[in-house]
Amino acid sequence: MIRILSQGQAYGRLDPSSHLQINGANQTVRIPVIHHGFAWQSSDFQQLLVFEPPPGAPGNVCGRGVPLVVLSAFKARTQSGRLTCDGSEIQDLAPSQCESFIDSQTPFAATALMDIPVAIFLDETCERDEGPDVIDVGSVTLVNPLVIDPGTNGGLDEGPAIAQSPAMPLDYARQSSRYNPLRAFLSGDNGIDQPRLRFLEPYSPDKIPLLLVHGLLSDPAVYLQIGEAVHADPLLRQRYQIWLFRYPTGDNVLNSAASLRRQLAAAYACAQGCDCPSRSAETLHLEAGNSPAHRAVIVGHSMGGLLSKLQVTDSGDRLWRAVANVPFEQLQGSPKLLKQLHESFFFRASPNIGRVVYIATPHRGSQWASRCIGRLGSTLAGIWGQERDDYEIIVRDNPGVFSGQYSDSFPSSVEMLRPNSHLLETLAATPSTPSSVINSIIGKSCWWPRSGWSDTVVPVSSAYRANAESTTLVDATHTAILQSHAAQQTLLEILRVHLSTLSETATPPALEDDFSELDLHPALIEI
């Protein structure tokens, strides 16, 4: 089967979207390709990557068929110039499909099953008919392993269990990624021009968005192992759809958070078929988003946790008063710049988020941001950004309005992480909306004389949130916590608990706090 698929594709006789063409004993035979259980359209099946699944990959199940990685073909559709909900150009697509949020060449999983009659290769049993030169017989069925319970045939037929390797596409993406976050950070744009929200599959209204937000000097690839674990779990892969947010980590956090807020609102509205390129985030709140079953779970690592906090917070004028001495209405400047600044400082919590999971998030900063490496990073971060130039224009036109470190230029992302940042202190003291449940996963790998337990970068006292439903301490460093088995299993359990809370009759299992060997300062309890 592997040879038939790979050679058929190599010699142009396999079109994954429609058919496989082979030569029988007497005539050419076309084997129809059938797609079963996918949110993807048939035309999305551009290329099959055929190879043996890696042994020991998460979720591997032995059985009938060949596990594949499929690459999509969205690039061919982006040519007409028609705008959809987030302003992207697409061709002949309904806005409800949200396809502007999916990148070309997105990998996804499939299992190939074959039914090719042996008789077509036998001269004595397959005489040439008077009919057409090409006939349709048999089938090649591509099955979505994410919708099939392990060890079953998925109700597809009466055959034995179907083979699965649901995490293989993410493993392929991880191995093929050549992104260098440090080089991108130092080049000033973190590898992209603008923040982008992306889906790993077409929007499914019966699945809960699991939105993953990376941290400083990073990109969404750090979440691939967690994505593999979710896809390997028979329950979670059928109930969650993974969304990724990638942003220039050298830019200021408030601007990136505002972009995420706009794109998240647009994605929800787009999924409901709303043609809304000109509407603001305030008017794009999805009605169904107020139902717990449709709200997203957002997971933020490190600085990504701060972006996540800004999605579940009503700002009021708290953040503005942390940096300015006069009401915003008294500010002078161009309407465009004032609008951008207003979106960054004044906002409502997204009604589309039901739970936020903080992983190693420096709610009260990190000493590393104040040390030499932090000062160097702060100097390099964002000095090419248009946002900083725009802010300096506002500062010039409004002398004496901004206070402290904000009186010259807006702090970079690194500067905001300093423990003495007034803006960060204000954000830490700003409560999250009661409609969003909070969980914390914190690294505890070493003890520092001044700050106590830490993950080598973020102290436990900085990452701790007293209002969290659960707080779990794991033995992991700041950079390795997303690869920690304990942290991954904790997150998976949080996702299961979240599902149980959506049932009116279910009683959610308790997540126990783990504060063994941890002395909390009395002031910490008030956070």
For each residue, the residues with C-beta under 8 A, 3 or more apart:
1: 4 5 65 66 112 114
2: 5 6 50 51 52 66
3: 6 7
4: 1 7 8 20 22 114
5: 1 2 8 9 14 20 48 50 66 68 112 140
6: 2 3 9 10 50
7: 3 4 10 11
8: 4 5 11 13 14 20 21 22
9: 5 6 12 13 14 16 47 48 50
10: 6 7
11: 7 8
12: 9
13: 8 9 20 21 22
14: 5 8 9 19 20 21 48
15: 18 19 20 33
16: 9 33 45 46 47 48 70 142
17: 33 42 43 44 45 46
18: 15 32 33 42
19: 14 15 30 31 32 33 136
20: 4 5 8 13 14 15 30 31 33 140
21: 8 13 14 28 29 30 31 134
22: 4 8 13 28 29 31 116 120
23: 28 29
24: 27 28 29 120 121 126
25: 120 121 122 123 126
26: 123 126 127 128
27: 24 128 129 133 134 135
28: 21 22 23 24 133 134 135
29: 21 22 23 24 120 134 135 136 137 138
30: 19 20 21 134 135 136 137
31: 19 20 21 22 114 116 136 137 138 139 140
32: 18 19 136 138 139 140
33: 15 16 17 18 19 20 42 45 139 140 141 142
34: 139 140 141 142
35: 38 40 42 45 141 142
36: 141 142 143 144 156
37: 143 144 146 147 148 154
38: 35 108 110 142 144
39: 201 202 203 204
40: 35 44 45 70 72 108 201 202
41: 44 202
42: 17 18 33 35 45
43: 17 73
44: 17 40 41 72 73 74
45: 16 17 33 35 40 42 48 70 72 73 142
46: 16 17 70 71 72 73 105
47: 9 16 70 71
48: 5 9 14 16 45 68 69 70 71 110 112
49: 68 69 70 71 107 172
50: 2 5 6 9 66 68
51: 2
52: 2
53: 57 60 67 165 168
54: 57 165 168 171
55: 60
56: 60
57: 53 54 60 165 167 168 171 228
58: 166 167 228 229 231 232
59: 145 150 164 165 166 167 228 231 232 233
60: 53 55 56 57 164 165
61: 150 151 161 162 163 164 165
62: 163
63: 151 160 161 162 163 164
64: 113 153 159 160 161 162 163
65: 1 111 112 113 114 143 162 163
66: 1 2 5 50 111 112 163
67: 53 109 110 111 145 163 164 165 168
68: 5 48 49 50 109 110 111 112 142
69: 48 49 107 108 109 110 168 169 172
70: 16 40 45 46 47 48 49 107 108 109 110 142 169
71: 46 47 48 49 105 106 107
72: 40 44 45 46 102 104 105 106 107 108
73: 43 44 45 46 76 77 104
74: 44 77 78 99 102 103 104 106
75: 78 104 105
76: 73 79 104
77: 73 74 90 91 92 93 99
78: 74 75 88 89 90 91 104
79: 76 89 91
80: 89 90 91 92
81: 89
82: 89 90 91
83: 87 88 89 277
84: 87 88 90 93 95 98 99 100 270 275 277
85: 95 98 100 266 267 269 270 274 275 276 277 284
86: 100 101 262 263 266 267 270 277
87: 83 84 277
88: 78 83 84 100
89: 78 79 80 81 82 83 100
90: 77 78 80 82 84 93 99 100
91: 77 78 79 80 82
92: 77 80
93: 77 84 90 97 99
94: 97 273
95: 84 85 98 270 273 274 275 276
96: 203 270 271 272 273
97: 93 94 202 203
98: 84 85 95 101 102 199 202 203 267 270 271
99: 74 77 84 90 93 102 202
100: 84 85 86 88 89 90 270
101: 86 98 197 198 199 203 243 267 270
102: 72 74 98 99 106 198 199 201 202
103: 74 106 198
104: 72 73 74 75 76 78
105: 46 71 72 75
106: 71 72 74 102 103 200 201
107: 49 69 70 71 72 169 170 172 173
108: 38 40 69 70 72 169 200 201
109: 67 68 69 70 144 145 146 164 165 166 167 168 169 231
110: 38 48 67 68 69 70 142 143 144 145
111: 65 66 67 68 142 143 145 162 163 164 165
112: 1 5 48 65 66 68 140 141 142 143
113: 64 65 140 141 142 143 156 162
114: 1 4 31 65 138 139 140 141
115: 138 139 140 141
116: 22 31 120 137 138
117: 120 137 138
118: 121 122
119: 122 125 126
120: 22 24 25 29 116 117 126 137
121: 24 25 118 126
122: 25 118 119 125 126
123: 25 26 126
124:
125: 119 122
126: 24 25 26 119 120 121 122 123
127: 26
128: 26 27
129: 27 135
130:
131: 135
132: 135
133: 27 28
134: 21 27 28 29 30
135: 27 28 29 30 129 131 132
136: 19 29 30 31 32
137: 29 30 31 116 117 120
138: 29 31 32 114 115 116 117
139: 31 32 33 34 114 115
140: 5 20 31 32 33 34 112 113 114 115
141: 33 34 35 36 112 113 114 115 156
142: 16 33 34 35 36 38 45 68 70 110 111 112 113
143: 36 37 65 110 111 112 113 148 154 156 162
144: 36 37 38 109 110 147 148
145: 59 67 109 110 111 148 162 164 165 166
146: 37 109 166 231 237 238
147: 37 144 154 238
148: 37 143 144 145 152 153 154 156 162 164
149: 152 154 234
150: 59 61 161 164 234
151: 61 63 161
152: 148 149 155 161 162
153: 64 148 156 157 158 159 160 161 162
154: 37 143 147 148 149 162
155: 152
156: 36 113 141 143 148 153 159 162
157: 153
158: 153
159: 64 153 156 162
160: 63 64 153
161: 61 63 64 150 151 152 153
162: 61 63 64 65 111 113 143 145 148 152 153 154 156 159
163: 61 62 63 64 65 66 67 111
164: 59 60 61 63 67 109 111 145 148 150
165: 53 54 57 59 60 61 67 109 111 145 168
166: 58 59 109 145 146 231 232 237
167: 57 58 59 109 170 171 227 228 229 231 232
168: 53 54 57 67 69 109 165 171 172
169: 69 70 107 108 109 172 173
170: 107 167 173 174 224 225 227 228 231
171: 54 57 167 168 174 175 224 228
172: 49 69 107 168 169 175 176
173: 107 169 170 176 177 221 224
174: 170 171 177 221 224 225
175: 171 172
176: 172 173
177: 173 174 221
178:
179: 184 191 219 221
180: 183 184 191
181: 184 185 190 191 217 218 219 249
182: 185 186 217
183: 180 186 187
184: 179 180 181 187 189 190 191 219
185: 181 182 190 216 217 249 250 377 380 381
186: 182 183 380
187: 183 184 190 191
188: 250 380 382 383 384 385
189: 184 192 193 248 250 384
190: 181 184 185 187 219 247 248 249 250 251
191: 179 180 181 184 187 219 248
192: 189 195 196 246 247 248
193: 189 248
194: 248 259
195: 192 245 246 247 248 256 259 260 263
196: 192 245 246 247 263
197: 101 211 243 244 245 260 263 264 267
198: 101 102 103 220 243 244 245 246
199: 98 101 102 202 203 241 242 243 244 267
200: 106 108 227 241 242 243 244
201: 39 40 102 106 108 204 241 242
202: 39 40 41 97 98 99 102 199
203: 39 96 97 98 101 199 241 267 270 271
204: 39 201 207 241
205: 271 294
206:
207: 204 238 239 240 241
208: 239 240 241 293 294 295 296 297 498 499
209: 240 241 243 267 296 297
210: 230 240 241 242 243 296 297 299 495
211: 197 243 244 245 264 296 297 298 299 353
212: 220 223 226 227 242 243 244 245 299
213: 245 260 298 299 300 301 304 305 307 308
214: 218 219 220 222 223 245 246 249 301 302 304
215: 218 222 249 300 301 302 303 304 305 360
216: 185 249 302 303 413 414 417
217: 181 182 185 249
218: 181 214 215 222 249 301 302 304
219: 179 181 184 190 191 214 222 246
220: 198 212 214 223 224 244 245 246
221: 173 174 177 179 224
222: 214 215 218 219 301 482
223: 212 214 220 226 227 244 299 301 482
224: 170 171 173 174 220 221 227 228
225: 170 174 228 229 482 483 488
226: 212 223 229 230 299 482 488 491
227: 167 170 200 212 223 224 230 231 242
228: 57 58 59 167 170 171 224 225 231 232
229: 58 167 225 226 232 233 488 492
230: 210 226 227 233 236 237 240 242 492 495
231: 58 59 109 146 166 167 170 227 228 236 237
232: 58 59 166 167 228 229 237
233: 59 229 230 236 237 492
234: 149 150 237 238
235: 238 239 496 499
236: 230 231 233 239 240 492 495 496
237: 146 166 230 231 232 233 234 240
238: 146 147 207 234 235
239: 207 208 235 236 499
240: 207 208 209 210 230 236 237 297 495
241: 199 200 201 203 204 207 208 209 210
242: 199 200 201 210 212 227 230
243: 101 197 198 199 200 209 210 211 212 267 296
244: 197 198 199 200 211 212 220 223
245: 195 196 197 198 211 212 213 214 220 260 263 304 307
246: 192 195 196 198 214 219 220
247: 190 192 195 196 251 256 259 260 307
248: 189 190 191 192 193 194 195 251 256 385
249: 181 185 190 214 215 216 217 218 256 303 381 413
250: 185 188 189 190 380 381 382 385 412 413 414
251: 190 247 248 255 256 381 382 385 387 412 413
252: 255 256 344 382 387 388 410 411 412 413 416
253: 256 257 303 306 307 310 413 416
254: 257 258 310 319 344 345
255: 251 252 258 259 340 344 387
256: 195 247 248 249 251 252 253 259 260 307 413
257: 253 254 260 261 306 307 310 311 344
258: 254 255 261 262 343 344 347
259: 194 195 247 255 256 262 263
260: 195 197 213 245 247 256 257 263 264 307 310 311
261: 257 258 264 265 281 310 311 347 350
262: 86 258 259 265 266 280 281 284 343
263: 86 195 196 197 245 259 260 266 267
264: 197 211 260 261 267 268 296 311 350 352 353
265: 261 262 268 269 281 284 285 286 350 352
266: 85 86 262 263 269 270 276 281 284
267: 85 86 98 101 197 199 203 209 243 263 264 270 271
268: 264 265 271 272 284 285 286 288 289 294 352
269: 85 265 266 272 274 276 279 284 285 286
270: 84 85 86 95 96 98 100 101 203 266 267 273 274 276
271: 96 98 203 205 267 268 286
272: 96 268 269 286 287 288
273: 94 95 96 270
274: 85 95 269 270 284
275: 84 85 95
276: 85 95 266 269 270 279 283 284
277: 83 84 85 86 87
278:
279: 269 276 283 284
280: 262 283 284
281: 261 262 265 266 284 343 347
282: 285 348
283: 276 279 280
284: 85 262 265 266 268 269 274 276 279 280 281
285: 265 268 269 282 289 290 350 351 352
286: 265 268 269 271 272 289 290 294 351 352
287: 272 290
288: 268 272 291 294
289: 268 285 286 294 295 351 352
290: 285 286 287 351
291: 288 294 295
292: 295 354 501 502
293: 208 502
294: 205 208 268 286 288 289 291 352
295: 208 289 291 292 351 352 353 354 355
296: 208 209 210 211 243 264 352 353 354
297: 208 209 210 211 240 353 354 355 356 357 495 498
298: 211 213 308 311 312 353 355 356 357
299: 210 211 212 213 223 226 308 356 357 359 491
300: 213 215 303 304 305 306 307 308 309 356 357 358 359 361
301: 213 214 215 218 222 223 304 305 359 360 361 481 482
302: 214 215 216 218 305 359 360 361 362 457 458 478
303: 215 216 249 253 300 306 307 361 362 413 417
304: 213 214 215 218 245 300 301 307 308 361
305: 213 215 300 301 302 308 309 358 359 360 361 362 363
306: 253 257 300 303 309 310 361 362 363 416 424 427
307: 213 245 247 253 256 257 260 300 303 304 310 311
308: 213 298 299 300 304 305 311 312 356 358 361
309: 300 305 306 312 313 356 358 361 363 427 432
310: 253 254 257 260 261 306 307 313 347 427
311: 257 260 261 264 298 307 308 349 350 353 356
312: 298 308 309 349 350 353 356 432 433 436
313: 309 310 347 349 427 430 431 432 433
314: 347 348 349 433
315: 318 319 320 345 346 347 348 430
316: 346
317: 320 321 327 328 346
318: 315 321 322 426 429 430
319: 254 315 322 323 345 423 426 427 430
320: 315 317 323 324 328 345 346
321: 317 318 324 426
322: 318 319 422 423 425 426
323: 319 320 345 402 403 404 406 422 423
324: 320 321 328 331 401 402 403 406
325: 400 401 402 403
326: 330 331 401
327: 317 330
328: 317 320 324 331 341 342 345 346
329:
330: 326 327 401
331: 324 326 328 338 341 394 398 401
332: 397 398
333: 337 338 341 393 394 397 398
334: 337 338
335: 338 339
336: 339 340
337: 333 334 340 341 390 393 394
338: 331 333 334 335 341 342 394
339: 335 336 342 343
340: 255 336 337 343 344 387 390
341: 328 331 333 337 338 344 345 391 394
342: 328 338 339 345 346
343: 258 262 281 339 340 346 347
344: 252 254 255 257 258 340 341
345: 254 315 319 320 323 328 341 342
346: 315 316 317 320 328 342 343
347: 258 261 281 310 313 314 315 343
348: 282 314 315
349: 311 312 313 314 353 432 433 435 436
350: 261 264 265 285 311 312 353
351: 285 286 289 290 295 435
352: 264 265 268 285 286 289 294 295 296
353: 211 264 295 296 297 298 311 312 349 350 356 436
354: 292 295 296 297 435 436 437 498
355: 295 297 298 436 437 438 439 494 498
356: 297 298 299 300 308 309 311 312 353 432 436 437 438 439
357: 297 298 299 300 438 439 440 441 491 494
358: 300 305 308 309 361 363 438 439 440 441 463 465 468
359: 299 300 301 302 305 440 441 442 481 482 487 491
360: 215 301 302 305 441 442 443 455 457 458 463 478 481
361: 300 301 302 303 304 305 306 308 309 358 440 458 463
362: 302 303 305 306 365 366 417 457 458 462 463
363: 305 306 309 358 424 427 428 462 463 464 465 527
364: 419 424 425 428 459 461 462 527
365: 362 369 417 418 419 420 421 424 462
366: 362 369 374 417 418 419 457 458 459 462
367: 370 371 419 450 451 459
368: 371 373 374 417 457
369: 365 366 374 377 378 414 415 417 418 419
370: 367 374 375 418 419 420
371: 367 368 374 375
372: 375 376
373: 368 376 377
374: 366 368 369 370 371 377 378 414 417 418
375: 370 371 372 378 379
376: 372 373 379 380
377: 185 369 373 374 380 381 412 414
378: 369 374 375 381 411 412 414 415
379: 375 376 383
380: 185 186 188 250 376 377 383
381: 185 249 250 251 377 378 412 413 414
382: 188 250 251 252 385 387 388 412 413
383: 188 379 380 388
384: 188 189
385: 188 248 250 251 382 388 389
386: 389 390
387: 251 252 255 340 382 390 391 410
388: 252 382 383 385 391 392 409 410 412
389: 385 386 392 393
390: 337 340 386 387 393 394
391: 341 387 388 394 395 409 410
392: 388 389 395 396 408 409
393: 333 337 389 390 396 397
394: 331 333 337 338 341 390 391 397 398
395: 391 392 398 399 401 402 406 407 408 409
396: 392 393 399
397: 332 333 393 394
398: 331 332 333 394 395 401 402
399: 395 396
400: 325
401: 324 325 326 330 331 395 398
402: 323 324 325 395 398 406 407
403: 323 324 325 406 407 422
404: 323 407 422
405: 408 411 415 421 422
406: 323 324 395 402 403 409 410 411 423
407: 395 402 403 404
408: 392 395 405
409: 388 391 392 395 406
410: 252 387 388 391 406
411: 252 378 405 406 415 416 421 423
412: 250 251 252 377 378 381 382 388 415 416
413: 216 249 250 251 252 253 256 303 381 382 416 417
414: 216 250 369 374 377 378 381 417 418
415: 369 378 405 411 412 418 421
416: 252 253 306 411 412 413 421 423 424
417: 216 303 362 365 366 368 369 374 413 414 421 424
418: 365 366 369 370 374 414 415 421 424
419: 364 365 366 367 369 370 424 462
420: 365 370
421: 365 405 411 415 416 417 418 424 425
422: 322 323 403 404 405 425 426
423: 319 322 323 406 411 416 426 427
424: 306 363 364 365 416 417 418 419 421 427 428
425: 322 364 421 422 428 429
426: 318 319 321 322 422 423 429 430
427: 306 309 310 313 319 363 423 424 430
428: 363 364 424 425 527
429: 318 425 426
430: 313 315 318 319 426 427
431: 313 467
432: 309 312 313 349 356 436 438 467
433: 312 313 314 349 436
434:
435: 349 351 354
436: 312 349 353 354 355 356 432 433
437: 354 355 356 469 498 501
438: 355 356 357 358 432 465 467 468 469
439: 355 356 357 358 468 469 470 471 472 494 511
440: 357 358 359 361 463 464 465 468 470 471 472
441: 357 358 359 360 472 474 481 487 490 491
442: 359 360 455 458 460 463 464 471 472 473 474
443: 360 454 455 456 458 463 473 474 475 476 477 478 481 484 487
444: 453 454 455 460 473 474 475 518
445: 454 455 456 475 476 477
446: 453 454 455 456
447: 452 453 454
448: 451 452 453 454 459
449:
450: 367
451: 367 448 454 459 461 462
452: 447 448 459 460 461 519 521
453: 444 446 447 448 459 460 461 517 518
454: 443 444 445 446 447 448 451 457 458 459 460
455: 360 442 443 444 445 446 458 460 463 476 477 478 481
456: 443 445 446 477 478
457: 302 360 362 366 368 454 477 478 479
458: 302 360 361 362 366 442 443 454 455 462 463 478
459: 364 366 367 448 451 452 453 454 462 463
460: 442 444 452 453 454 455 463 464 473 518
461: 364 451 452 453 464 520 521 524
462: 362 363 364 365 366 419 451 458 459
463: 358 360 361 362 363 440 442 443 455 458 459 460
464: 363 440 442 460 461 471 520 524 527
465: 358 363 438 440 468 471 527
466: 524 525 526 527
467: 431 432 438
468: 358 438 439 440 465 471
469: 437 438 439 511
470: 439 440 494 511 512 513
471: 439 440 442 464 465 468 513 514 515
472: 439 440 441 442 486 487 490 511 513 514
473: 442 443 444 460 514 515 516 518
474: 441 442 443 444 481 484 486 487 490
475: 443 444 445 484 486
476: 443 445 455 480 481 483 484 486 487
477: 443 445 455 456 457 480 481
478: 302 360 443 455 456 457 458 481
479: 457
480: 476 477 483 484
481: 301 359 360 441 443 455 474 476 477 478 484 487
482: 222 223 225 226 301 359 487 488
483: 225 476 480 488
484: 443 474 475 476 480 481 487 488
485: 488 489
486: 472 474 475 476 489 490
487: 359 441 443 472 474 476 481 482 484 490 491
488: 225 226 229 482 483 484 485 491 492
489: 485 486 492 493
490: 441 472 474 486 487 493 494 511
491: 226 299 357 359 441 487 488 494 495
492: 229 230 233 236 488 489 495 496
493: 489 490 496 497 509 511
494: 355 357 439 470 490 491 497 498 511
495: 210 230 236 240 297 491 492 498 499
496: 235 236 492 493 499 500 509
497: 493 494 500 501 508 509 511
498: 208 297 354 355 437 494 495 501 502
499: 208 235 239 495 496 502 503
500: 496 497 503 506 507 508 509
501: 292 437 497 498 506 508
502: 292 293 498 499 506
503: 499 500 506
504:
505:
506: 500 501 502 503
507: 500
508: 497 500 501
509: 493 496 497 500
510:
511: 439 469 470 472 490 493 494 497
512: 470
513: 470 471 472
514: 471 472 473
515: 471 473 518 520
516: 473
517: 453
518: 444 453 460 473 515
519: 452
520: 461 464 515 524 525
521: 452 461 524
522: 525
523: 526
524: 461 464 466 520 521 527
525: 466 520 522
526: 466 523
527: 363 364 428 464 465 466 524
